Amino acid sequence: MSLTSLLDLELTVPDPDALAAFWTDLGMESTGTATLGTAQRPSQLRLAEGTYRHVSELRLSCESESDLPTIAASLEAIGVASTIADGVLSCQDPLGDHRVVIEVSEPLPLVGPEADEANRPSGRSRLDRRSAAALATAPPAPRRVGHVVFGTPDLAGSIDFYTKGLGWKVSDMVGPGIGCFMRCSPDHHNMLLMPAPVPCMNHYAMEMDDVDAIGKAGSKIVAERPESQVYGLGRHVLGANLFWYLLDPAGGMFELFADMDQITDDEQWETEERRDDWDPFTIASWEPGPATPDFFLPSDIDAIAAAREAMGR
């Protein structure tokens, strides 16, 4: 795979300052002009001002500069124009509202906390001392932006753009015609594509250390803004990640997640694990109750459609 990771997202919202304040309150730092991140991942979310809420840029990395003309040729073969300048490939998602940029980048490993010491029936590893997770007073900052979910009016066309044009790998399909989980890294998914009446962002996802980090951050958000609750805490079937879905101040849904399946052997996954016939209700292995309607389609989809039409999109 020439693609190696999802580097960051640019989010366009009517009030980027409010969104920046929300994430800095959860431990992220302002690491540049309208850029939020951490010391290990300085750029995770980039914020811009616009009339409606959407992802405006998806930034990816590849292994070497020689990958860029190969990707450009693949895009041209499906009728999508691209440019390469200063070691960066740029193109427009033909069915979305965002640019895709690809640049050469070295892997950015994350140095996490010490391994969790847990007392389980099979073994006791935390003896004569209290749990650091139980004593923590604030959640750790999100480690990275891990995936994004787009709604598209042409699911098959969007799948072709990302797989045939950009080289993403399909991990699982829900269907027929319900959704496609795909990856540009070892994560089970860095993107999910699903049908929608107009192009939109369903949600973006921030990786946390573990269930305690998700629980502390999610609890803090709901305590301050009860209306932000959407779905969770739970564990998915596809990807196996722990999840908690909430709404940010811009009305965008985001997911706090941890412990996602990793795919390092594409051939093994294709022959033994991948399925293209998942039932659309195969969502959670366990969860506390049903999701709100925002989980499936943004509640402001009509406003998004009207704003797009006003801009001639």
Secondary structure, DSSP 4 states (H G I P E B T S, - for coil): --EEEEEEEEEEES-HHHHHHHHHHTT-EEEETTEEE-SSSS-SEEEEE-SS-EEEEEEEEES-TTHHHHHHHHHHHTT--EEEETTEEEEE-TTSS-EEEEEE--------PSPP--EETTEE---SS--HHHH-SSPPPP-EEEEEEEEES-HHHHHHIIIIIT--EEEEEETTTTEEEEESSSBS-SEEEEE-SS-EEEEEEEE-SSHHHHHHHHHHHHHH-GGGEEEEEEEESSS--EEEEEE-TTS-EEEEEE---B---HHHIIIII--S-B-TT--EEE-SSPPPGGGTS-TTHHHHHHHHHHTT-
